[in-house]
Amino acid sequence: MVKPVNYQSDGTYQNLYEESIRNPKGFWARQANLIDWHKPFDKVLDDSKPPFAAWYVGGETNLCHNAVDRHLAEQGDKPALIFVSTEVDQERVYTFKQLHEEVQIAAAMLQKMGVQKGDRVLIYMPMIPEATFAMLACARIGAIHSVVFGGFASHSLASRIEDAQPKVIVSADAGSRGGKAVPYKPLLDEAIERSSYKPASVLMVNRGLVPFEAVTGRDQDYAKLHAELANAKVPVTWLKATDSSYILYTSGTTGKPKGVQRDVGGYAVALAASMKHIFMGEKGKTFFATSDIGWVVGHSYIVYGPLIAGMATVMYEGLPIRPDAGIWWKIVQDYQVSVLFSAPTAVRVLKKQDPAYLSKYDLSSLKALFLAGEPLDETTSDWISGAIGKPIVDNYWQTETGWPILAVQRGIEAMPGKLGSPGVPVFGFNVNVLDEDTAQPCKPNEKGVVAIEGPLPPGCMQTVWGDDERFVKTYWSSFKTRQVYSTFDWGIRDEDGYFFILGRTDDVINVAGHRLGTREIEESISSHPAVAEVAVVGVADSVKGQVAVGFAILKSSNVLDAAQAKTLEAEIMKVVDGQLGAVARPARVYFVNVLPKTRSGKLLRRSIQAVCEGRDPGDMTTIDDPTALDQIKGAMTPA
Ligand code: AMP
């Protein structure tokens, strides 16, 4: 076993950043000392086949070993996983030793069901400890997990089953939201039914929330197997640094979600480096990310990042305002949380509550509140920083990168932030704002596309699962003149080097920090028999950042009265709920006779969006039917 050496000499942000860009191999070789290696790597980076980048070639390590086993000697009896559920009123603390035991039992269960290195395991679960055990168990034995957000419904789930082809699915009877059970099993059964690929087994955690029928021969009971395998010892399988650790599906501009595929070694190092330099992580302290394991923040900063850093991690099942708006701060106080990580939407939800909750608890353990996932507006940032009196650190990244691209990296140096800006480039990311047409860097304060020069640093996606061509075509082909990774975000960089993000260049929208493809929602709405055509756009919302709004043309030319329109709108929403999940449900669906399109038939989504937000729709010389925008305006204006 190669042990980590003492890591020091970080210098200033400027030094560290410049070194990471000038000499990435040297820089990342040094960062690699932050984790344990079973076998040292021969080559820091193989970028002989751009835009693919293989980090730590020849090295062997394991994410589960780095997250759990390596802390046993020093911190075995210290908290590792803190589970708090205000939904089912439970709190449980697992020490590193207990986590180690649980993960081995879960790994033994998977092995018993035939799971081997490289096999996929789909995890469709609420925020319960067994979900973390399952993820770490996969990492331990080299199975590739694919966690699907519990808020997704059968259609979304089916497409992911079809694509990932998991040998086993781990699930539970139900989640819970606002004190009400949300059944998972019927959606799962329906998804398996829909998918042409069938998993061999389903491992069911029975929380006793909703009765369900087990499918004989396929469904296994977690508690029963747990009892059988209670003393299981499953050694870590050493994996190549370049092996795949997981697939996480994310929305893009087509209806088919992309499987973001991540490696083992690069991801472990990137997370360890980010915990140290960005998140000010300290061994033995507590990290609390309020996200969900179904999203990338959950992967990186509920499960792997904090544990790799030797921190306890809080897994919270519940709403930020239940039983009251003090719950997060109570958790901070009770578990001495040192770093809190959330999303602007959640803060905007809190802002509507009594501010007294924010001063009710002792927050002295808290060093900073990190916010990511969507633009952080100045009002929200000002309000929360005033209310809790702690630094607020915006950070910008994507499912694809797995960790922040832009941030004020307070673990290196307490650089000042700028309101409305997620900060400066993170070490390793050669970020630029490029002219959309020429791919040349924009001048300060000039709007362009936020792009990253290859090779991407460790931790970023290796490829699109099963589709290298799609990886290259989607992310690296935006500019004709050269191969650069596009984030699909508009942005500017000011004269001091701070970036500002100005929204997506594509048809992806961001609802409450959740990324949704408008095409997926359109496909779902179009499956309603009454709908001929539909356009879905993201419209600014004061709490959720954006909401989806649909404009549908019906097959029949009969004019609907208000009551009929309402009924049909409700029916359409039900279809979306059933197929994609409530998370993708549009806020409104309006009915129109014509949609704004160019003469060549391309939907003018940005013009629709502008009209919805009361902005100028821009140059309309290419529009086929100029009355179409009036219809959009008319539909949104109550009679
Ligand atoms: P996801 O892959 O779901 O994390 O979504 C990534 C997208 O969310 C980015 O491409 C941005 O459009 C947006 N985003 C994430 N973090 C921020 C941030 N701090 N500021 C502005 N937009 C953000």
Boltz pocket constraint, residues with backbone or C-beta under 6 A from the ligand:
constraints:
  - pocket:
      binder: B
      contacts: [[A, 250], [A, 296], [A, 371], [A, 372], [A, 373], [A, 374], [A, 375], [A, 376], [A, 394], [A, 395], [A, 396], [A, 397], [A, 398], [A, 399], [A, 400], [A, 422], [A, 487], [A, 488], [A, 489], [A, 501], [A, 503], [A, 504], [A, 510], [A, 513], [A, 514], [A, 515]]
      max_distance: 6.0
